[in-house]
Amino acid sequence: MRSLLTSICLISLLCACVTNRPDHFYILSARPPGTSDPRANPTTVVSLRVTLPSVVDRPEMVLNTSPNGVIVLEHERWAAPLADLVRQTLARDLERRRSDMLVTDHPVGTAVKISVDVVQMSVRKGERASIEAHWRILDPRSGGDVVGGEVFSAALARDDDAAVPDALSDCLGLLADRLTGQMR
């Protein structure tokens, strides 16, 4: 009887230690902020494919604690799959930089094909976010084939979790600058 009472007390204490922290949800935002004009008659249709490393492509935010360490923030979550958020944000970023461009999920025969492989996405809280990406741009209209890769980095403006999506959005904006600069 005494061990049962002790077990109940221990379970009660453990339950009391569990906090009911609320989950916070985040999205990425196109850069520069604002709205873009509707694309009534685009002359360049782009098919965009983006891949992410599995260590960050998860519902929870992942922060780097050291060169080989990460922490998963259980209550800081992406509002949608991170791969989808990255693809949608990069698509809007590209469209904001070129008024003649329409980025679509459904490629047509003459669409410019952009493939972006995010090799590494890292965030050091209170410091910087960076995205290392490799890409290929295939333009069937001109026969162009451009391959590139670079690391894009942005400072975290604040030392809170809400600064993470802002900095990653800035990195995607820099990637969009590079991609549009390499398109003919």
Secondary structure, DSSP 8 states (H G I E B T S, - for coil): -HHHHHHHHHHHHHHHH------EEE----SS-S-----SS-SEEEEEEEE--TTT-SSEEEEEEETTEEEEEEEEEESS-HHHHHHHHHHHHHHHH-TTEEEESS--TT-EEEEEEEEEEEE-TTSEEEEEEEEEEEETTTTEEEEEEEEEEEE-SSSSTTHHHHHHHHHHHHHHHHHHHH--
